[in-house]
Amino acid sequence: MGNVYFIKDNFIKKLGHALQKFPLSNWRGKNVAVKLHMGEYGNLNYVRPPIAGKVVEVLKGAGAKPFLFDSTTKYKVKRYTVEDYHDTARKNGFTEETMGCPIVISNNGVEKEGKLFKVNISKEIAEADAMLVLSHCKGHPFTSLGGAIKNLGMGAVDRETKTLCHDKAKMVVDLDKCIGCRACLGVCPVKAITMKDSKAVIDYERCWGCAKCFKACKQGAMSPRELMPDSALASCALAVLKCFEKKDLLFVNVLMDISEMCDCHGDAMLGKIPNIGFLVSDNILAIDSASADLINSASGKDFFDSIGYRDPKLQVKWLEEQGYGKSDYNLVEI
């Protein structure tokens, strides 16, 4: 059972205490990738710079050599090129001067054999000695919970792999089962579904492969081309995780400003439920499982189901089935 340290107040000070519960001295002299999402410009819900700054401070205090890392996007927003992302990061408060370490952004990939398909892992991640995954938890249409697994599965791979992951999860309509009820039209976030001859038709140029239509269809008329989003993304995350020994991995989940959508959106959607706190663990399955449970508890209902998302633990269960670890956790308040 993995320990998950729960910080409910005095966040920055206690974050340092929680991190020091792990043998950071083993990271002395090592290049440590701090994998995070630095937010789309206009979104105010991403991990706040002082949180990342505290992580860097603790790592440097332990003799490690940290750098902040994220990859460019598959779609053309203000993080599509390295230059644009650096500018967006600067506007959002992430610079080498403010963070006290290098800010590295790239689309360079190193090919690895994934469990389900080829995965091009971000070169800078693959070549790091250790990694701390700093994730802002929120809802996410592709995997329901945008936590540590999503941070790696979509954020630590190159553009080709991101595209492949989405494409494999795009839905196919069984016209024999479709009754033209239009339930799928109402939930598609990009309006990629229309009706033709009273049957649903998907525009694959617009489709994200998020599978919200899969959840909404009560007739069972939607099925993935190849893989459900949860297993596709978790497979990418597993390839990233296998670049490291477990002793060289740490995870921090920030459960604040929790919205329905990812930090990729520039519309700065406000959080839907009260702030909860920070979680710290060396077990990615335990920390994401605990995050989902705490979000549901704080919302007073199944938050993910209420917004048309699937079970947020499907990605956790897939990794567990692959033998990566166990999702049982012991929540320790500090």
Residue pairs with C-beta under 8 A, 6 or more apart in sequence:
1 286
1 326
1 328
1 329
1 330
2 281
2 282
2 283
2 285
2 286
2 287
2 325
2 326
2 328
2 329
2 330
3 281
3 283
3 286
3 329
3 330
3 332
4 279
4 280
4 281
4 283
4 286
4 287
4 290
4 329
4 330
4 331
4 332
5 18
5 21
5 279
5 280
5 281
5 332
5 333
5 334
6 277
6 278
6 279
6 290
6 331
6 332
6 333
6 334
7 14
7 15
7 18
7 277
7 278
7 279
7 280
7 334
8 276
8 277
8 333
9 277
11 51
11 277
11 278
12 50
12 51
12 54
14 278
14 334
15 51
15 54
15 55
15 58
15 252
15 278
15 280
16 54
16 57
16 58
17 334
18 278
18 280
18 334
19 55
19 58
19 250
19 252
19 280
20 58
21 280
22 250
22 282
23 247
24 58
24 59
24 62
24 64
25 62
25 63
26 247
26 248
27 59
27 62
27 63
27 64
27 129
27 130
27 248
28 62
28 63
28 64
29 63
29 64
29 65
30 64
30 65
30 129
30 130
30 248
31 64
31 65
31 67
31 127
31 128
31 129
31 130
32 59
32 64
32 65
32 66
32 67
32 128
32 129
32 130
32 131
32 132
33 66
33 67
33 69
33 124
33 125
33 128
33 130
33 131
33 132
34 52
34 55
34 56
34 59
34 66
34 67
34 68
34 69
34 101
34 131
34 132
34 134
35 69
35 70
35 125
35 131
35 132
35 133
35 134
35 151
35 152
35 155
35 156
36 47
36 52
36 68
36 69
36 70
36 133
36 134
36 135
36 151
37 46
37 47
37 70
37 135
37 136
37 151
37 155
37 263
37 264
38 46
38 47
38 68
38 70
38 79
38 85
38 88
38 89
38 92
38 94
39 45
39 46
39 47
39 88
39 92
39 263
40 46
40 77
40 78
40 79
40 88
40 263
40 264
40 265
40 266
41 78
41 88
41 91
41 92
41 266
42 266
42 267
42 268
43 263
43 264
43 265
43 266
43 267
43 268
43 269
44 257
44 268
45 136
45 138
45 257
45 258
45 259
45 263
45 268
45 269
45 270
45 271
46 92
46 136
46 263
47 134
47 135
47 136
47 254
48 93
49 92
49 93
49 94
49 98
49 99
51 134
51 252
51 254
51 278
52 68
52 94
52 99
52 134
53 98
53 99
53 100
55 66
55 132
55 134
55 252
56 66
56 68
56 99
56 100
56 101
57 100
59 66
59 132
60 66
60 100
60 101
64 130
65 101
66 101
66 132
67 101
67 102
67 103
67 104
67 124
68 94
68 99
68 101
68 102
68 103
68 104
69 104
69 105
69 122
69 124
69 125
69 156
70 79
70 85
70 89
70 105
70 155
71 105
71 106
71 107
71 122
71 155
71 156
71 157
71 158
71 159
72 79
72 80
72 81
72 82
72 85
72 105
72 106
72 107
72 159
73 79
73 80
73 85
73 159
73 162
73 264
74 159
74 162
74 163
74 166
77 264
77 266
78 84
78 85
78 87
78 88
78 266
79 85
79 88
79 264
82 105
82 106
82 107
85 105
86 103
86 105
89 95
89 103
89 105
94 103
95 103
96 102
96 103
104 124
106 122
106 123
106 124
107 158
107 159
108 122
108 123
108 124
108 158
109 120
109 121
109 122
109 123
109 157
109 158
109 160
109 161
110 120
110 121
110 122
110 123
110 126
110 127
111 118
111 119
111 120
112 118
112 119
112 120
112 121
112 126
112 239
112 242
112 243
113 119
113 239
114 235
114 236
114 238
114 239
115 235
115 238
115 239
115 322
116 227
116 231
116 232
116 235
117 164
117 168
117 232
117 235
118 161
118 164
119 157
119 161
119 235
119 236
119 239
119 240
120 157
120 158
120 160
120 161
121 156
121 157
121 158
121 161
121 239
121 240
121 243
122 156
122 157
122 158
122 240
125 131
125 156
125 240
125 243
126 243
128 243
128 244
129 248
130 244
130 248
130 249
130 250
131 244
131 248
131 249
131 250
132 249
132 250
132 251
132 252
133 148
133 151
133 152
133 249
133 250
133 251
133 252
133 284
134 151
134 252
134 254
135 146
135 147
135 148
135 150
135 151
135 251
135 252
135 253
135 254
136 146
136 253
136 254
136 256
136 257
136 263
137 145
137 146
137 147
137 253
137 254
137 255
137 258
137 291
137 295
138 145
138 146
138 257
138 258
138 259
138 260
138 261
138 262
138 263
139 145
139 146
139 258
139 259
139 260
139 261
139 272
139 303
139 304
139 307
139 309
140 146
140 150
140 261
140 262
140 309
141 189
141 208
141 210
141 212
141 261
141 262
141 309
142 150
142 154
142 166
142 169
142 208
142 209
142 210
142 211
142 229
142 233
143 149
143 150
143 153
143 229
143 230
143 233
143 312
143 314
143 315
144 230
144 304
144 309
144 310
144 311
144 312
144 314
145 288
145 291
145 292
145 295
145 304
145 312
145 313
145 315
146 262
146 263
147 253
147 287
147 288
147 291
147 292
148 251
148 253
148 284
148 287
148 288
149 233
149 234
149 237
149 284
149 288
149 315
149 316
149 319
150 233
150 237
150 315
152 236
152 237
152 240
152 241
152 284
153 165
153 233
153 234
153 235
153 236
153 237
153 240
153 315
154 162
154 165
154 233
154 236
156 236
156 237
156 240
157 165
157 236
157 239
157 240
161 236
165 209
165 229
165 232
165 233
165 236
166 208
166 209
167 209
167 225
168 209
168 224
168 225
168 226
168 227
168 232
169 209
169 210
169 211
169 224
169 225
169 226
169 227
169 228
169 229
169 232
170 202
170 204
170 207
170 209
170 224
170 225
171 202
171 207
171 209
171 211
171 213
171 214
171 222
171 223
171 224
171 225
172 202
172 222
172 223
172 224
172 225
173 199
173 200
173 201
173 202
173 221
173 222
174 220
174 221
174 222
174 223
175 199
175 221
177 219
177 220
177 221
178 199
178 200
178 219
178 221
179 219
179 221
180 195
180 198
180 199
180 200
181 218
181 219
182 195
182 200
183 213
183 216
183 217
183 218
184 193
184 200
184 213
184 216
184 217
184 222
185 191
185 193
185 194
185 195
185 200
186 216
187 212
187 213
187 215
187 216
187 308
188 212
188 213
189 208
189 210
189 212
190 206
190 207
190 208
191 206
192 202
192 203
192 204
192 206
192 207
192 208
193 200
193 201
193 202
193 203
193 213
194 200
194 201
194 203
195 201
200 213
200 221
202 213
209 224
209 229
210 229
211 222
211 224
211 228
211 229
211 310
212 308
212 309
213 222
214 222
214 223
214 224
214 228
214 310
215 308
215 309
215 310
216 308
226 232
227 235
228 314
230 310
230 314
230 315
230 318
231 314
231 315
231 318
233 315
234 315
234 316
234 318
234 319
235 318
237 284
237 315
237 319
238 319
238 322
238 324
241 249
241 284
241 324
246 282
246 325
247 282
249 282
249 284
250 280
250 281
250 282
251 279
251 280
251 281
251 282
251 283
251 284
251 287
252 278
252 279
252 280
253 278
253 279
253 280
253 287
253 288
253 291
254 278
255 275
255 276
255 277
255 278
255 279
255 291
255 294
255 295
255 298
256 271
256 275
256 276
256 277
256 278
257 270
257 271
257 275
258 271
258 272
258 273
258 275
258 276
258 295
258 298
259 269
259 270
259 271
259 272
260 269
260 272
260 307
261 269
272 299
272 303
273 295
273 298
273 299
273 303
274 298
276 294
276 295
276 298
279 287
279 290
279 291
279 294
280 287
281 287
281 290
281 329
283 325
283 326
283 329
284 319
284 325
285 316
285 319
285 320
285 324
285 325
285 326
285 327
286 325
286 326
286 327
286 328
286 329
287 329
288 312
288 313
288 315
288 316
288 327
289 313
289 316
289 327
289 328
289 329
290 329
290 331
292 304
292 312
292 313
292 316
295 303
295 304
295 312
296 302
296 303
296 304
299 306
304 310
304 311
304 312
313 327
316 327
317 327
319 325
320 326
320 327
